Amino acid sequence: MRRLLPLLAAFLSLALLAPAPAAAKETPAYVAIGDSLAFGVGASDPATGGYVALTFGTLQGSDRYRDRGLELVNMGVPGATSSDLLLPGGQLERALSEIRDRQEDTSSSDDNVEIITVDIGGNDVLALATADSPCLADTLGEECQGRFQEMLGTLKGNLTQVLERLRQAAPKAELVVMDLYSPLSGRGGAEDLIADFAVGEIDAVTDEVASRPDLHAKLATVYPLFRGRAAQLVADDGVHPNDAGHALMAEVVLAAIEGRDAVLPKDLMAPVAVEQMSRGPLGRGGLEPIASAQEDDSNLALILAIAIPASLLGAAAVAGAYLAARGR
C-alpha cells in the first residue's frame, strides 16, 4: 500500500493540473449574415448601434429570451456581395458550421440557432460601376443592359442557394430577409430616380426568393419606410443608415420576427410626397410612373439607360472610398 501512495498522489496532481473541458454553449443563438448594413456601418457605434446589435438587444430583454439568454453571432462583412456569401470559408459556410455544432452539442438542449437574418444585394449592383464595366462606355448598348440583367440573375441564384441551405440546416429557425432602401430617395434629380429603379429591381428579386413557400422565410421591408427620407435616415457618407436608420431597420426586423406591424417613430408617420415615381408591386420588378402617366415604357427605359451609370458610379465612389479605408 505504501508503494501505491506516491503513484496515487502523482495521479491526483495531474488531474488537478489538467485543463477543464470547454464550457458547453447553453444559450440559443441569433446569426446575422450580410454586408456593411449587418456590420453596423453608418451608426455612431456599429457594435452597439447597428440594426443587428439593436435587434439582438431587444430580443435579449424579451419574454422569449429574458430567462433563457441569447447569443449574437454577427458574420456581416462590409463590401460583401451575394457571391461572397458562398465562398469557401465565407459567411454561409460559417453559419452552417455554427448551426451544426450547436445541434451536435448534446450537453445542452437549448443552444440551437433560433434566429437568422440576411441582408445582401447592394454591393452586387455597385459592381456594375467598375472601371471595366461596359455601362461606362456605352450606356445604351446591349452589353450594359445584359450586364444588369446578369447581375439580377446572379443575385437570385445566390440568394436562393443561401436561403435553401440555411433552411435545410435549421428547419425551425426564424429566417428573416431584409430588402434594400434607396440612399438617395427624396433628394431629387435623375440620380434619385435611377437609384429607386435599381433598388426596385433588386428588391423584386429578393421578394421573389424570400416568398417561396418551402423556405418559410419572412421579408423585412425597409424600402417604403426610407422612401423620401434619405436626409433623415442616411448617414453623412450618403450610403449607409445613420443611427435613426439602423433603429428603424431593427424595428422592421423585430416586427417580422414577431409577426406584427412595425411601430414607427412619430416623426416618420407623416406621409412624404414623392412626385416622380411610385413603386409597383414587388415581384413585377419595378416602378410605375404617376407624375406623367402618358409616357410609355420605352421613354422611361431610355431615361434609365442614360442615367444609371452615372448614378452607380457616384454610389460606387462613396462605397469604394469606405472600403479602401477599411483595407478591402
Order of alpha helices (4+ residues) and beta strands (2+ residues): alpha-beta-alpha-alpha-alpha-beta-alpha-beta-alpha-alpha-alpha-beta-alpha-beta-alpha-alpha-alpha-beta-beta-alpha
